[in-house]
Amino acid sequence: MTADAALFAACVGAPAVVVAMPAEAQPFLELASEVGTVPQPVGGAQLSALVLDGSPVLLVRTGIGLVNAASAVTAALERFEPSAVVSAGSCGGLRSDVNVGDLVVGTEFRYTDADATAFGYAPGQVPGMPEAYRASTELVAAAASLAARQGHALWRGTMLSGGSFVTAENVGATRELFPEALSTDMESTALAQVCHSHGRPFLALRSISDLCGPAADQQFHMELDVVARISATAVAEVLRGLPRSAGV
């Protein structure tokens, strides 16, 4: 067995970390003590075998968007049966009191643009599915020890995802429908739905890179590599606190 094959074999049953973009994957590659030399392609996605803090971790780079995220994590679930799935990387700040650089621990997940309200479903609810997908209580508890970085807040609450980028021009309706939502991205809710369907524990730990309609005194953008490191460091800390069997 080659070294790469052995690393991937060790990832069976290990946690999976899911990111959309190469810049969001890079901090995990830098934190790892071992990285497989040849990633496995899955459609347009890429699976990499890592060792973080002495334990195997499967890194899944999906590409941007709901369908890319769902198809890639489904393939990862079928091939590696991960014990847990964590969505990492960047997100847009939605609620008016969040700021760039803040870390968001997602506890429930909804779609911004799913609308079957004419048939009695809640805003953001896909027919036949829950109103919201909930994070694993065990993984949320594992994130309880996270501390806010100096100058930035740590939030826990609702994250949204959709197929459209939320901007200052279109944020009004989203805030009206989901006043409690902290952030928005284009992958996490799709990942949560797939994990719900497969009975796998799920958590999202993302850092805010831009604001969807900032106030006049707010910084509205932070470089992607900076927020990617914030997210990756938090994810590594949470994974470090899990049992070595990674069973959650």
NORURUR-V516483 format. One record per residue. RES is the residue in one letter. SS is DSSP state (h for helix, s for strand, l for the rest). OMEGA is omega in whole degrees, -180 to 180 (NA if undefined). Layout:
BEGIN
RES,SS,OMEGA / RES,SS,OMEGA
END
This chain:
BEGIN
M,l,179 / T,l,179 / A,h,178 / D,h,180 / A,h,179 / A,h,178 / L,h,179 / F,h,177 / A,h,179 / A,h,-180 / C,l,177 / V,l,-179 / G,l,178 / A,l,176 / P,l,175 / A,s,175 / V,s,-174 / V,s,177 / V,s,-179 / A,l,-167 / M,l,177 / P,h,-179 / A,h,178 / E,h,177 / A,h,-172 / Q,h,-180 / P,h,178 / F,h,177 / L,h,-180 / E,h,180 / L,h,-174 / A,l,174 / S,l,175 / E,s,178 / V,s,175 / G,l,-175 / T,l,-177 / V,l,177 / P,l,176 / Q,s,176 / P,s,174 / V,s,-171 / G,l,177 / G,l,-179 / A,s,-177 / Q,s,178 / L,s,179 / S,s,178 / A,s,-178 / L,s,165 / V,s,178 / L,s,178 / D,l,176 / G,l,-178 / S,s,180 / P,s,177 / V,s,175 / L,s,178 / L,s,-177 / V,s,175 / R,s,-167 / T,l,-162 / G,l,-174 / I,l,171 / G,l,-175 / L,h,-177 / V,h,177 / N,h,-179 / A,h,-177 / A,h,-177 / S,h,-178 / A,h,-178 / V,h,175 / T,h,178 / A,h,180 / A,h,178 / L,h,-178 / E,h,-177 / R,h,-169 / F,h,179 / E,l,-177 / P,l,-179 / S,l,180 / A,s,179 / V,s,180 / V,s,176 / S,s,-176 / A,s,176 / G,s,-173 / S,s,174 / C,s,176 / G,s,178 / G,s,-173 / L,l,-179 / R,l,-170 / S,l,-178 / D,l,175 / V,l,-177 / N,l,178 / V,l,-177 / G,l,176 / D,l,178 / L,s,180 / V,s,171 / V,s,-179 / G,s,177 / T,s,170 / E,s,-168 / F,s,-180 / R,s,176 / Y,s,177 / T,l,-167 / D,l,171 / A,l,-175 / D,l,173 / A,l,-178 / T,h,178 / A,h,-180 / F,h,175 / G,l,179 / Y,l,178 / A,l,174 / P,l,180 / G,l,-177 / Q,l,173 / V,l,-179 / P,l,180 / G,l,-180 / M,l,-180 / P,l,175 / E,l,179 / A,l,174 / Y,s,-174 / R,s,176 / A,l,175 / S,l,179 / T,h,179 / E,h,180 / L,h,175 / V,h,178 / A,h,179 / A,h,179 / A,h,-176 / A,h,-178 / S,h,180 / L,l,178 / A,l,177 / A,l,174 / R,l,180 / Q,l,179 / G,l,-179 / H,l,-175 / A,l,174 / L,s,-176 / W,s,172 / R,s,-180 / G,s,-171 / T,s,172 / M,s,179 / L,s,172 / S,s,177 / G,l,-179 / G,l,-179 / S,l,177 / F,l,-178 / V,l,-178 / T,l,177 / A,l,-177 / E,l,-176 / N,l,-175 / V,h,-174 / G,h,-178 / A,h,179 / T,h,178 / R,h,180 / E,h,-179 / L,h,-174 / F,l,-174 / P,l,-179 / E,l,-172 / A,l,-178 / L,l,-170 / S,s,177 / T,s,174 / D,s,-175 / M,l,-178 / E,l,-163 / S,h,-178 / T,h,176 / A,h,177 / L,h,179 / A,h,180 / Q,h,179 / V,h,180 / C,h,175 / H,h,-178 / S,h,-179 / H,h,179 / G,l,-179 / R,l,177 / P,s,-176 / F,s,174 / L,s,171 / A,s,176 / L,s,-176 / R,s,179 / S,s,-174 / I,s,-178 / S,s,180 / D,s,-179 / L,s,-180 / C,l,-177 / G,l,-177 / P,l,170 / A,l,-173 / A,l,-176 / D,l,-178 / Q,l,167 / Q,l,-172 / F,l,-175 / H,s,174 / M,l,-175 / E,l,-175 / L,h,-178 / D,h,179 / V,h,-178 / V,h,177 / A,h,177 / R,h,177 / I,h,180 / S,h,-177 / A,h,179 / T,h,179 / A,h,179 / V,h,180 / A,h,179 / E,h,179 / V,h,180 / L,h,179 / R,h,-178 / G,l,179 / L,l,174 / P,l,-178 / R,l,175 / S,l,-178 / A,l,180 / G,l,178 / V,l,NA
END
